[in-house]
Amino acid sequence: MKDYWLTGVLWSSESASEQAVREALLTAAHRVEYQQQHGAARTLRDMLAQEGQVMARAGCRGPTLDVEDIAYTREVLIPYLDADDMRTCIECLFGDAAARMLGFTPQGLSPWAGLALALHDAVPNEPLQPTGPASRRSVARRSHGRPGG
């Protein structure tokens, strides 16, 4: 087995907490594991898959976006999925604030948008529970004839 040095990245713009340190170290370890199994991520598509799995395995709770922003981000990223230049990938993964700070082109994205989409797609999401009178009738129909129903 080969020896590795792992570097956990903490952003100077974010507060350093025990959770942030834990996530930084675990994502670094899971990234090495992922890359050993799948090879290095080359395109934005590859990076989204890699980082989503890495963050999910590390138990990361964020970044997150609301449902509308997830859908919007997904649409914005479609034309760039096969991009393999670091500039485009940074713009898409980290959003407009980071892009502007680095002198890159904003894409109309929220902070951490691509990473939030990657995490969203990598973790099982809870199905929406229907509410209201129609859903109560549906639940009553499904439970009719069952013990306890």
N, C-alpha and C positions, 0 to 999 in steps of 0.2 A: 504494500500500500504506500502511496505517495503522501508526503507531509504537505499540508496546506496552511497558509496564513489566511485567516478570514478577517475581513474588515467590515465592521458594522457601521453604517453611515447614519449619523445624526445631523439633521439640518440645523444650521445656526439660526434660522428664522423660526424654528419650532422649539418649544420648551422641552428640555430633557427630563423625562420622567422615568420611573422604573419600567413602566409599560413600553415606552419608546425604546429604551435600551434593550429590553427583552426582544421586542419585535425586530430591531436592527440586527441583533446577533442571530436570531433564529432564521430570518430571511436570508442572511448571508450563508448559513449552513445549508438551508434547503435549496438555495440557488446553485451551489456546487453540486449537490445531489442531482438536481434537475438537469444541469448541463452535462453531467456524466451519463445520464440516461438518454438525453435527447440531442446533445450537441449544443454549441453556442447559438443563441438567438441571433438571427441575421436581419430579419425584417421586422417592421412594426408588428405584424401579425404574430411572428414568433415571440417577440418581446411581451405582447399582451398575454399570450398563452403562458409563457414562462412566469411572468410576474404575478399573474392571477393565481397560478398553482402555488408559487412560493409563498405569497401572502396568506393564502388559505391554509396551507400546511403549517405556517408559523402562528396561526391563530390571530392574525391581524383583524382588528375591528374597523379599520378604515384604511384609506379614505372611502367615503360614501357620497353618493349623490341621490337626489330624489328621482322618482320614476321618470318624470319628464326629462330631466337632465341626462339620465342614462340613455334614453331613446335618442335624444338630440346628439349626444356624444357619439353614439354608435353610428349615426348617419354622417356626421362630420368626418369620422375616421375612415369610412369606407374607401374613399379614393386614395388613401395613404397606406393601406394595409401592406402593400408590397414594397413600400419605401425601405431602403436599407441605409440611408444616410443618417448619421447621428443627429443632425440639426432637426430634421423632420420628426424623428422619433422623440426627441426631447420636447418639441412643441406639442406633440400629440399626447405624450404620457403625462407631462407635468402641467399643461395648460398655459393660458395666456400670460399670467403674472410672471411665470418663470421665463417664458419666451421673450417677453419685453425686457426683463432684467438682463438677459443674455444678448440682447440685440437681434433676436430672431423674429420671425413673422407670427403674430398672433393668429390663431385659427378660430377664434370665437368660443374658446373652451374655458370652463370653470377650472379653478385650481385643482391639480391632481386628477383631472378628468379621465385621462386614459387609464391611469392606475385604478381609479374607482370603478371604471367599467370592467377592467380585468378581474378585480376582486369580485365584483358582482357576478360575473359570468362563471367564476370558478367555484363559488360556494352554492350549495343548494339553497334556493330562496323559498321562503314560506309561501305556499299558495294563498291567494287572497280568499278570505272567507266571505261568502255572500251575506249580505244583511238585508233586512226589510221583509215585507210580507211575502213576496214571491219565494224568497229563500226558505222561509219557515214552512211553506207548503211543500217545497221540494224535499226538505229534511223529513217532514211528516210522511211523504210518499215513500221515501227510501227506508224509513224505519218501520213502516206498516208490516205487520206479520212477523217481525223479529222479536225475540225475547227481549223484554224491557222496552219495546217500541210501541 
